[in-house]
Amino acid sequence: MKKALIALGMLVFGALAMAAENAAGGDGGIGRGLVAVGMALAVGLGALGTGWAQSRIGSAAVGAVAEKPGMFGTAIIFLLLPETLVIFGIVISFLLLGKL
């Protein structure tokens, strides 16, 4: 987990450095780069959280369906609930796209 946080920090700081370099060029400033970083974080972290949640829910759902086949519909609903995180991330990304 520590390595993942370090890698994420390096990516964010690298993106900020590129945004600052873009600001020196004069075509949008650092604000434009930060909006792009925000868009990437909205989708990326939402997808990361969704994947983690679905891995836990999926294994529990397979076990529940193996014991009671009637639980299949409930398991599918619970498996689809975390997908809303990615959908919200994409919506936020499109809202931020209007600010570029």
N, C-alpha and C positions, 0 to 999 in steps of 0.2 A: 504494500500500500504506500509505503514511504517513497519507493522508486517512482510509482505512478504520479504522486503529487509533485515530486521534483521534476518529472518530465513535463507535466502540465504547466508548472511554473516557468520552465524554460521556454515552452511554446508561447505562453502569454507574454513574457518579457521580450522574446524575439519578435512577436507581432507588434508590440509597442515600439520597439526599436525601428522596425520597418515603417511604422506609422510616423514616427518622428522624422525619419529620413524623407518620407513623402512630404512632410510639412515643409522641409527645407526646399523642396522643388517648387512649391507655390501652387500646386493644383489641388487644393482642398483642405490642407492643414491636417493637424493631428486629430481633429474631431472626426474627420471622415474615416481615418484608420481605426479609431476607437469604435465607431459605429460598426465597422466590418468585424472587429474582434467581438463585439457584443452579439452580432448575428451568429458568428461561429460558435460562441459559447452557448447561446440559447439552444441551438440545434444539437451541438456536440454533447453538452452535459445532460440534456434531456434524453438523448439516445443512450448515453452511458447509464443513467439511472434506470431507464426502461429495460435495458439488457440485464442489468443486475437483478431487478425485480422479477422479470420474466424467467430468469434461471431458477429462482426460488419457487415461484408459483408453478412453473411448468413441472418441476419434479414432484411437487405435492399433488398437482392435478393428475399426473399419470398414476401415482399411487392410489388416489381416491377413485379414479375410474377403474383401476384394476380390481378394487374391492367391490365397488358398486357401479355397474355400467350406467345406471340412471343419472349419475352425477356428471355426465359428459357436458351437458348444456351449461351447468353452473361453472364447471371448470373452464370452458371456453370464455364465458363472460369474465371470470376473474383473470384469465390470461390476457384478455383484450383491454382491461382497465388501464394498465400502465402505458399503453400506446397513446393515451391522451397527452402524456408529457411531451412526446415528440411532436404531436399535432400542435400543441400550444407553442412549442419552440419554433416551429415553422411559421405559425401565424405571427409571432413576435418578430421573426426574421423578416417577413414580408412588410410588417409595419415599419421596421427600421430601414428597410430598403428605400422607402419613400423619403427618408431623411438624407440619403446619399446625394 
